[in-house]
Structures are given as structure tokens and as C-alpha cells.
């Protein structure tokens, strides 16, 4: 059953009767239709991956932040479509369909992350497809990554903006794929697999600060001209790069990402072919183990250089495009 809340100070009928030009006239949130998607839900009995060491579940955090964001948006005149307002399961396609059917101006899916390495904690934002095709998603994602980093972390913390094809190589994320054409992102503000972060995420203040970061992002996004979105595959068609997905991210193999990267970096200093081939393998394994790590883009860039040095020019060109299209700078 789909749980949907459609609330706005202008009322449903008033928003439906307002054309896009009128809604965008002043660059504010007034009259904007925002689809807010608290990720996951209703899976405590069946999903043992999305839970921290102290028992806090991701879907609970997502919902708390989303409800706060809803209230903030409505206070500023937006009409908010919620994909769920309780801890219930909602099909992924139905979440995207709510955004499409309600002619949403933006789709924001609120999540929190997990990986096998308990020390990891930094924000990641995902857009759908290729950066050169999804300019609006990239613009929205860049703002969100910056604002979450500034609100929740110190200046030394990385903030990553990554294509969903980097973590789901075959098709990308369901909710972004099926709502494509609407500027949309998945925000993973932090890692609940980090014990200290899990405790912080239990607090009302942390949830409020995060919701505020989303609010500021949306205000900034609508204050500027919104870039276009091209058809998927119109400019970029890259072969999948297989990675650990979902629950596989919690397996022991995923713990090696940093060690593999550091060892590969050392081997790159050598000029002999054997060392370069081993470095290529290490960077490939690091990128597979943690495809959205803070060094994943650098892994791919090193792979490009090594492939070229080893005379594999065609592969190097493909991987150079992947590094450019799937990993975008935040600054």
C-alpha cells in the first residue's frame, strides 16, 4: 500500500492549475512540488544489513529526517509529496511513480550509508546515469553534497558526488531511473555503520541539522536556472564495471579497499611491467570493493594511466570516460 501525503499552503487544486513558468517565477520554494522519499522502510524483520551495531535502523533515521524536511518545506510554501510517513514498505517503482504522477519539480531520496569498514564516515550523493546527460541531477547533487558536508562534518571530510551506475552498474538506482527527467538525487548523509555516527543520528538535533541542509540545497537549486536533462544513453554508453552491491558491502572483501589503494599507489612508482600490472589489479579490486569510496575516482584515474602505459589504449579511453561521467567533483 502506498502511503502518500500531499500538503501545501496553496492547496492541491491551486498547484495543479499553476503552470511551470509561474511556479519558477521568483526562484523560491513557494508552489514547488517536492517529492521526499524516506528510503527503505518496514523491513526490520527481514533486512539485517541496514542496521548499526547498536540497533539503529537506517529506515528509521531516513524517516525522521524526511518528516522534518517536509515541515520545513511546507513552512516555505512548497507542496510536499511523501512516499511514506510511517515505517512501512513501499515498492521502489511506486515511489518514483508518485513523483511523476504529481509532476514533481524535484525528487529527493533520503538515505544513510553502510560499509564493512567501521571507520568510514562521509557524505555521498548519487545522480542517475552520466554527468553530461543529467546536468540537473549533477547541479542538485553538488549543492547537496556541499551543504551536508558543511553542516555535518569538518572541512577535512571528503564529499562525493557519484553516478548510481557506479554502485548499481547494470541499471542504476530504481527510484532515480524511474523518475528520470525530474531533477533527482539520493542523499547518503553519513554512515550508520560507524558507531559514533550511529549514536549521533539518534538525536533530534542531528536529524534537524541534516533536514536543514536539504532545505538550503533546494532553496539554492530553485534560485538558479535549472540545467537540462538529456535522454539516458544519448551521449554516453559505458560497459558495466562489476562491484560489490547491497549487503555485499558488509563482507570481509570490502574491508580491503584502503589497503589495496595504498599498495597500488606504491607500486605505481616502479617502472617495471610486473609492478604496473599488479598495481592495475589492486586499483581494480579497490574500486570493486568500495565503488563509492573517497578514493574510488582516483582508483579509476590510476587505472586509466596504467592501461595506457601497458599499451591497452582502447580500454584506457573507456575507463577515462567512466571516471569523468560517473565521478564528479563537488568543489
C-alpha positions in Angstrom: 0.0 0.0 0.0 1.4 3.4 -0.9 1.4 6.0 1.8 1.2 9.5 0.4 0.9 12.9 1.9 0.1 15.8 -0.3 0.0 19.0 1.6 0.7 22.6 0.6 -0.3 26.1 1.7 -1.6 26.8 -1.8 -3.7 23.6 -1.9 -3.7 20.7 -4.4 -6.0 22.3 -6.9 -4.1 25.6 -6.9 -0.8 23.9 -7.6 -2.3 21.8 -10.4 -3.6 24.9 -12.1 -0.3 26.7 -12.0 2.0 26.4 -15.0 5.7 25.8 -14.8 6.6 29.3 -15.6 4.5 30.7 -12.8 6.0 28.2 -10.3 9.5 29.2 -11.3 8.9 32.9 -11.5 10.6 34.0 -8.2 13.1 31.2 -7.7 11.6 30.5 -4.2 10.1 27.3 -2.8 6.6 28.7 -3.0 4.5 26.5 -5.1 7.2 24.0 -5.8 6.3 20.3 -5.8 8.9 18.4 -3.9 8.8 14.6 -3.7 10.5 13.5 -0.5 11.4 9.8 -0.3 12.5 8.4 3.1 14.4 5.3 1.8 13.5 1.7 2.7 11.0 1.0 5.5 9.1 -1.8 7.1 12.0 -4.3 6.8 13.2 -4.8 10.4 12.2 -8.5 10.4 13.8 -9.3 7.0 16.7 -6.9 6.4 19.7 -7.4 8.6 22.0 -5.2 6.6 20.7 -1.7 7.2 21.2 -1.6 10.9 24.0 -0.2 13.1 26.0 -2.0 15.8 23.7 -0.5 18.5 20.5 -1.5 16.6 19.5 1.8 15.0 18.0 1.1 11.6 18.6 3.2 8.5 14.9 3.4 7.6 14.1 5.0 11.0 16.7 7.7 10.5 15.6 8.4 7.0 12.0 8.9 8.1 12.8 11.2 10.9 14.9 13.5 8.7 12.3 13.3 5.9 9.4 14.4 8.2 11.4 17.3 9.5 12.2 18.3 5.9 8.6 18.1 5.0 7.6 20.5 7.7 10.4 23.0 6.7 9.4 22.9 3.1 5.7 23.4 3.8 6.5 26.4 6.0 8.1 27.9 2.9 5.1 27.3 0.7 6.2 24.1 -1.1 3.8 21.2 -1.8 5.3 18.0 -0.5 4.6 14.5 -1.7 5.9 11.9 0.8 6.5 8.4 -0.4 5.9 7.2 3.1 5.1 8.7 6.5 5.4 5.6 8.6 7.8 2.6 8.9 6.2 0.7 6.1 7.4 -0.9 2.9 6.7 0.9 -0.4 7.8 -0.5 -3.7 10.6 1.3 -5.4 8.7 1.9 -8.7 5.7 3.3 -6.7 8.0 5.8 -5.0 9.2 7.1 -8.4 5.6 7.0 -9.8 4.4 9.4 -7.1 6.9 11.9 -8.2 6.0 11.5 -11.9 2.2 11.5 -11.3 2.4 14.6 -9.2 4.5 16.5 -11.7 7.2 17.0 -9.1 9.8 19.7 -9.6 12.4 17.7 -7.8 12.8 14.2 -6.3 14.9 13.8 -3.1 15.5 10.3 -1.7 16.9 10.4 1.9 19.3 7.6 2.9 22.2 6.8 5.2 25.0 4.5 4.3 26.9 1.4 5.5 30.1 -0.5 4.6 32.3 -3.1 6.2 34.9 -0.5 7.3 33.6 0.9 10.7 35.9 3.9 10.4 34.3 5.3 7.3 32.0 8.3 7.6 31.5 11.0 4.9 28.6 12.1 2.7 27.8 10.7 -0.7 25.2 11.9 -3.2 24.1 9.9 -6.2 22.6 11.1 -9.5 21.3 8.9 -12.3 23.3 8.0 -15.3 26.0 10.0 -16.9 27.0 13.5 -15.7 27.0 15.0 -19.2 23.4 13.8 -19.7 22.0 14.6 -16.3 23.1 18.2 -15.7 20.2 19.0 -13.4 20.9 16.0 -11.2 24.5 16.9 -11.0 23.7 20.5 -10.1 21.3 19.4 -7.4 23.8 16.8 -6.1 26.7 19.2 -6.0 24.7 21.6 -3.8 23.5 18.8 -1.5 27.0 17.3 -1.1 28.4 20.6 -0.2 25.7 21.6 2.2 25.7 18.2 4.0 29.4 18.3 4.4 29.4 21.8 5.7 26.5 21.2 8.1 27.5 17.8 9.4 31.3 17.5 9.0 34.6 19.4 9.4 36.4 20.7 6.4 38.8 17.7 6.0 35.9 15.3 5.3 35.5 14.3 1.6 32.1 14.7 0.0 31.4 12.6 -3.1 29.1 13.1 -6.0 28.7 9.8 -7.9 26.5 8.2 -10.5 24.2 5.5 -9.4 25.7 3.4 -12.2 28.9 3.2 -10.1 27.2 1.3 -7.4 24.5 -0.4 -9.5 26.3 -0.9 -12.8 23.6 -2.5 -14.8 20.7 0.0 -14.4 21.4 2.4 -11.6 19.1 3.0 -8.7 15.4 2.1 -9.3 13.9 5.3 -7.9 16.2 7.6 -9.9 15.8 5.5 -13.1 12.1 5.5 -13.0 11.7 9.2 -12.1 14.4 10.3 -14.6 13.5 13.6 -16.3 12.8 15.1 -12.9 15.9 16.6 -11.2 16.6 13.9 -8.5 19.3 12.6 -6.1 19.8 10.1 -3.4 21.5 11.6 -0.5 23.6 9.4 1.9 24.4 11.9 4.5 26.6 9.7 6.6 27.5 6.1 7.6 25.4 4.5 10.4 27.9 1.6 10.2 30.3 4.0 12.1 29.4 3.5 15.8 29.9 7.2 16.8 27.8 8.3 13.8 25.1 5.9 14.7 24.7 7.4 18.1 24.7 10.9 16.7 22.0 10.0 14.2 19.7 9.0 17.1 19.5 12.6 18.2 16.8 15.1 17.2 19.4 17.8 16.7 21.4 15.8 14.2 18.3 15.0 12.3 17.2 18.6 12.3 20.6 19.8 11.0 20.5 17.3 8.2 17.0 18.3 7.2 18.1 21.9 7.2 20.9 21.1 4.8 18.4 19.6 2.4 16.2 22.7 2.7 19.1 25.1 2.0 20.0 22.9 -1.0 16.5 23.1 -2.5 16.3 26.9 -1.9 19.6 27.3 -3.7 18.7 24.9 -6.5 15.5 26.7 -7.4 17.1 30.2 -7.1 19.2 29.4 -10.1 18.4 28.4 -13.7 17.8 24.6 -13.8 20.1 22.8 -16.3 18.6 20.3 -18.8 18.3 16.6 -18.6 19.1 14.5 -21.8 17.8 11.1 -22.6 19.8 8.3 -21.0 22.3 6.9 -23.4 22.1 9.8 -25.8 25.8 10.7 -25.3 27.3 8.0 -23.1 27.2 4.2 -23.3 29.7 2.5 -21.0 30.0 -1.2 -20.2 29.2 -2.1 -16.6 32.1 -2.3 -14.1 31.1 -5.1 -11.6 31.2 -4.1 -7.9 30.1 -5.2 -4.5 26.4 -4.3 -4.2 23.9 -4.0 -1.3 24.7 -6.5 1.5 28.0 -7.5 -0.2 29.4 -4.2 1.0 29.4 -5.6 4.5 31.6 -8.6 3.6 35.2 -9.0 4.5 36.3 -8.4 1.0 35.0 -4.8 1.2 37.4 -4.1 4.1 40.5 -4.2 1.9 39.6 -1.1 -0.2 42.1 1.3 1.5 44.9 -1.2 1.8 44.6 -2.1 -1.9 44.7 1.5 -2.9 47.8 2.3 -0.8 49.7 -0.7 -2.1 48.8 0.1 -5.7 50.0 3.7 -5.2 53.4 2.4 -4.0 53.7 0.0 -6.9 52.9 2.8 -9.4 56.3 4.4 -8.5 58.0 1.4 -10.2 58.6 1.4 -13.9 58.7 -2.3 -14.5 55.7 -4.0 -16.2 55.1 -6.6 -13.5 54.6 -3.9 -10.8 52.4 -1.9 -13.1 50.2 -4.9 -13.8 49.9 -5.7 -10.1 49.0 -2.0 -9.4 46.3 -2.2 -12.0 44.9 -5.2 -10.4 45.0 -3.6 -6.9 43.2 -0.5 -8.1 40.6 -2.5 -9.8 39.9 -4.6 -6.7 39.7 -1.4 -4.5 37.2 0.2 -6.9 35.1 -3.0 -6.9 35.3 -3.5 -3.1 34.1 0.1 -2.3 33.0 1.8 -5.6 31.9 5.0 -3.9 34.8 5.3 -1.5 36.7 8.6 -1.2 39.4 7.2 -3.4 37.3 5.4 -6.0 37.6 8.1 -8.6 41.4 8.1 -8.1 41.4 4.4 -8.5 39.8 4.7 -11.9 42.1 7.5 -12.9 45.1 5.4 -12.0 43.6 2.6 -13.9 43.4 4.8 -17.0 47.1 5.8 -16.7 48.2 2.2 -16.1 46.2 0.8 -19.0 47.8 3.4 -21.3 51.3 2.5 -20.0 50.6 -1.1 -20.6 49.5 -0.4 -24.2 45.8 -1.1 -23.7 44.7 2.2 -25.2 41.1 1.2 -26.1 40.4 0.1 -22.5 42.1 3.3 -21.2 39.7 5.5 -23.2 36.6 3.7 -21.9 37.8 4.0 -18.3 38.7 7.6 -18.7 35.1 8.3 -19.8 33.9 6.3 -16.8 36.0 8.4 -14.4 34.7 11.6 -15.9 31.0 10.7 -16.2 30.4 8.7 -13.0 32.6 10.7 -10.6 32.0 14.4 -10.3 33.9 17.0 -8.3 32.0 18.7 -5.5 34.2 21.8 -5.3 
